[in-house]
């Protein structure tokens, strides 16, 4: 967040410098100048790889599901919560540990 604020401050500083260098710019020209500087800054921003994006999305999904599961268990009742927990256990049993 601090990095984004610093970036915004740098962009605003660059816009201010351009306006100072060209004091006779109209409002529309200043607006176009701001758009072009913002567009150039977005184009130079670092991009995430597909792998990083997939990990980020999956991390968000797992984190939110961990927060929701206890609430759902409470709402569904003890019997259905036990059934779901047993199904989860069956899915997570490691086959190599069975005798």
N, C-alpha and C positions, 0 to 999 in steps of 0.2 A: 504494500500500500504506500509506503514511504517512497519507494522507487517510482511509482506512478505519479505521486505528487511532485517529485523532483522533475520528472519528465514533463509534466504539465507546466511547471514553472519555467523550464527551459524553452518550451514551445511559446509560451506567452512572452518571454524575454525576446525571442527571435522576432515575433510579430511586432513588439514594441519598437525594436531596432529598425525594422523595415518601415514602420509608420513614421518614425523620427527622420529617417533618411528621405522619405517622400511625403512632406507635410501637406501637399496639395491633393492627396488622394481623397476621392469621394467615399461616402459610406459604403456604396456597392463595391468599389474597388478594394476597400479594406476588408470587406466580407469575403471577396474572392481570394484575396491574399491569405487570409486566415484559413480558408478551406484548402488552399494549395499546400500551405505549410503543414496543416494537420494530416492531409493525405500523404505527404512525403514522410511524415514521422511514423504513420501507421505502416507504410510500405517497408520501412527500415526496422520495424519491430521484429524481435526474434520469434520464430514459429516453433510450435511443438511438433514433434514427430508423431506419426500415427500410433506408435507403441506407447508413448507418453500419454496420449489422449485416451487410449483404451484403458491404461492403468488408472488414470484419474477417474474415469467414469465408473469403472468397476469398484474402485475404492469408495466412491460416494455411495454406490448402491449397497455395498456390504455394510458400510457404516450406518446408513439409514435403516437397513433391515434389522441390524442389531438393536436399534432403539425401538423399533416397532414390535418385534416379536413378543416381549414381555406384556405389552399392552394387549395384544391380540390374544395371548394366553389367558389373561385376566378376563377379557370380555367373553371368550368362548366357553369358559368353565373348566373345571379340573379334569373331567373325563376326556373331553376332546383334546385338551392340552397334553395329557398323558399319551394319547394315541399319536398325536403329531410328533411328540418327543421320541416315541418308539420308532416311528417311521424315519425320523432324522438319524437315530442310532443305527438302524439297518443300512442306511445309505453310507454311513461313515465307518462301518466295521471294516477293518483291514483283513482281507481274505488270508493273508499269510499267517496270521495269529491264530486261526482256527485249527483245532486238532482233528 
